């Protein structure tokens, strides 16, 4: 069942494209290619944004997850 306010919050984050959490990786392109080959769907392919490179994936549980590599 879950806690309804938490479900509303989770859906609002997902709908707005805001990541629920973020994980640092050493090589974003390598991780993106590995996960894509495993069937992971990305809503944002890797791109540079200032001092970082980021990508966003769908965790299949209603969350956006951001992967980050420091440049």
C-alpha positions, 0 to 999 in steps of 0.5 A, spaced: 500 500 500 505 505 502 504 512 504 499 516 500 503 523 501 510 519 499 507 516 493 504 523 491 511 526 492 514 520 488 510 521 482 511 529 482 518 528 482 518 523 476 513 527 472 518 533 473 524 529 471 527 531 478 532 525 480 530 521 486 537 520 488 544 521 485 550 516 484 557 518 482 561 514 477 568 514 475 566 513 467 559 515 465 560 513 458 562 506 460 557 505 465 551 508 460 553 503 455 553 497 460 547 499 463 544 500 456 546 494 453 542 491 459 536 494 457 536 500 462 532 506 459 535 513 460 531 519 459 537 523 459 543 521 455 550 523 458 551 530 457 556 535 460 553 540 465 559 545 468 564 541 472 560 534 471 557 529 466 550 527 468 545 522 465 538 520 468 535 513 468 528 510 470 529 505 475 522 502 473 520 503 480 517 510 479 524 514 480 529 518 476 536 516 478 542 520 476 549 518 474 554 523 475 562 523 473 566 529 475 570 532 470 
